């Protein structure tokens, strides 16, 4: 298990998780469904919707298997999707310039990524204490799935 914290500035209420240099660039990946789920999936990457416009705080942890002990009361929104990492390097990038904020070496393969969003209601005028926990484990399941919807 590997766990790292991150803190960086981003814009347009989003950041990216990608296979190093392999994410497909799609002009309009924020579909209505992606906006509602707060996750846009593309080949080799994903965009994560954030409540804050600027400073993003969070952590990422690489697990051996899926976490089956989820405390749903602790988080406002939980979503997951799949990513294929062929380069052996997972990157977290800010928006819009795609500057690399964090890079992790991983075994090449297919992974499931779960994003837990918390403290979303703390955001006022684009600033707050929202927090993003990311879990990653080997899996061939690629489809997006909302486990807890914010605002419902």
C-alpha positions as CSV (number, residue, x, y, z in Angstrom):
1,X,0.0,0.0,0.0
2,X,1.2,3.5,-1.0
3,X,-0.4,6.6,0.4
4,X,0.4,10.2,-0.5
5,X,-1.2,13.6,0.3
6,X,-1.6,16.3,-2.3
7,X,-2.3,20.0,-2.2
8,X,-2.3,22.2,-5.3
9,X,-4.2,24.9,-7.1
10,X,-6.5,24.1,-10.0
11,X,-9.2,26.0,-12.0
12,X,-12.5,25.3,-13.6
13,X,-13.6,23.0,-10.7
14,X,-11.6,20.0,-11.9
15,X,-8.4,18.1,-11.9
16,X,-7.2,15.1,-13.9
17,X,-6.0,11.6,-13.1
18,X,-4.1,10.1,-16.1
19,X,-1.8,7.4,-17.4
20,X,1.4,9.4,-18.1
21,X,1.0,11.1,-21.5
22,X,-1.7,8.6,-22.6
23,X,-5.0,10.2,-21.8
24,X,-7.3,10.8,-24.8
25,X,-8.1,14.5,-25.3
26,X,-11.8,15.0,-25.9
27,X,-13.2,18.5,-26.3
28,X,-16.5,17.9,-24.6
29,X,-16.0,15.2,-22.0
30,X,-18.2,16.9,-19.4
31,X,-21.5,15.4,-20.5
32,X,-24.7,15.8,-18.4
33,X,-24.1,12.4,-16.9
34,X,-20.4,13.2,-16.2
35,X,-21.3,16.5,-14.5
36,X,-23.9,14.7,-12.3
37,X,-21.5,11.9,-11.3
38,X,-18.7,14.4,-10.9
39,X,-16.4,12.2,-13.0
40,X,-15.6,12.2,-16.7
41,X,-14.0,9.1,-18.1
42,X,-11.8,9.1,-21.2
43,X,-9.3,6.5,-22.6
44,X,-6.3,6.6,-20.3
45,X,-7.7,9.2,-17.9
46,X,-10.4,10.9,-16.0
47,X,-11.5,14.3,-14.9
48,X,-12.6,14.8,-11.3
49,X,-15.1,17.6,-10.6
50,X,-14.3,19.7,-7.5
51,X,-16.4,22.1,-5.5
52,X,-13.5,24.6,-5.0
53,X,-12.2,26.6,-7.9
54,X,-8.6,27.0,-6.5
55,X,-6.9,25.1,-3.7
56,X,-7.4,21.3,-3.7
57,X,-6.5,19.1,-0.8
58,X,-6.6,15.3,-0.7
59,X,-4.8,12.0,-0.6
60,X,-4.3,9.0,-2.9
61,X,-3.8,5.4,-1.7
62,X,-2.9,2.4,-3.8
63,X,-4.7,-0.7,-2.3
64,X,-4.2,-4.4,-2.9
65,X,-8.0,-4.9,-3.2
66,X,-11.2,-2.9,-3.1
67,X,-12.1,-1.2,0.2
68,X,-15.4,-2.9,1.2
69,X,-15.7,-1.0,4.5
70,X,-17.0,2.4,3.3
71,X,-18.2,4.9,5.9
72,X,-20.9,6.5,3.7
73,X,-21.7,9.1,6.4
74,X,-18.2,10.5,6.3
75,X,-18.4,11.6,2.6
76,X,-20.7,13.8,0.5
77,X,-20.1,12.0,-2.8
78,X,-18.5,8.8,-3.8
79,X,-17.8,7.8,-7.4
80,X,-15.6,5.3,-9.2
81,X,-14.4,4.5,-12.6
82,X,-11.7,2.5,-14.4
83,X,-8.4,3.6,-15.9
84,X,-5.8,1.6,-17.9
85,X,-2.3,2.5,-17.0
86,X,0.1,1.2,-19.6
87,X,3.1,3.5,-18.9
88,X,3.5,2.4,-15.3
89,X,3.1,5.9,-14.0
90,X,-0.2,7.5,-12.7
91,X,-0.3,11.3,-12.7
92,X,-2.5,13.9,-11.0
93,X,-2.6,17.1,-13.1
94,X,-4.2,20.5,-12.4
95,X,-6.4,22.3,-14.9
96,X,-6.1,24.1,-17.3
97,X,-2.4,23.8,-18.1
98,X,-2.2,20.1,-17.1
99,X,0.9,20.7,-14.8
100,X,1.8,17.4,-13.1
101,X,1.1,17.8,-9.4
102,X,1.8,14.2,-8.3
103,X,3.3,11.2,-10.0
104,X,3.2,7.6,-8.7
105,X,4.9,4.5,-10.1
106,X,2.4,1.6,-10.5
107,X,2.5,-1.8,-12.1
108,X,1.0,-1.5,-15.6
109,X,-2.5,-2.7,-15.9
110,X,-6.2,-1.9,-15.4
111,X,-7.2,-0.1,-12.2
112,X,-10.4,0.9,-10.4
113,X,-10.3,4.5,-9.0
114,X,-12.7,5.5,-6.3
115,X,-13.0,9.2,-5.4
116,X,-14.5,10.2,-2.0
117,X,-15.5,13.9,-1.8
118,X,-16.1,15.5,1.6
119,X,-16.9,18.9,3.1
120,X,-18.4,20.1,-0.2
121,X,-20.9,22.3,1.5
122,X,-18.0,24.3,3.1
123,X,-17.3,25.9,-0.2
124,X,-18.4,29.5,-0.4
125,X,-17.4,31.8,-3.4
126,X,-15.2,28.9,-4.8
127,X,-13.1,28.5,-1.6
128,X,-13.6,26.0,1.2
129,X,-12.3,22.9,3.0
130,X,-13.4,20.3,0.5
131,X,-11.3,17.2,0.5
132,X,-10.7,14.4,-2.0
133,X,-9.7,10.9,-1.1
134,X,-8.7,8.6,-4.0
135,X,-8.3,4.9,-3.8
136,X,-6.8,2.8,-6.6
137,X,-6.6,-1.0,-7.0
138,X,-6.2,-3.5,-9.8
139,X,-9.5,-4.3,-11.6
140,X,-10.8,-4.8,-15.1
141,X,-14.1,-3.0,-14.3
142,X,-14.0,0.2,-16.4
143,X,-17.5,1.7,-16.2
144,X,-18.3,4.7,-14.0
145,X,-20.5,4.2,-11.0
146,X,-21.9,6.6,-8.4
147,X,-21.9,5.0,-4.9
148,X,-23.3,8.1,-3.2
149,X,-24.7,11.1,-5.0
150,X,-24.1,14.6,-3.6
151,X,-27.3,16.5,-3.0
152,X,-29.7,13.6,-2.9
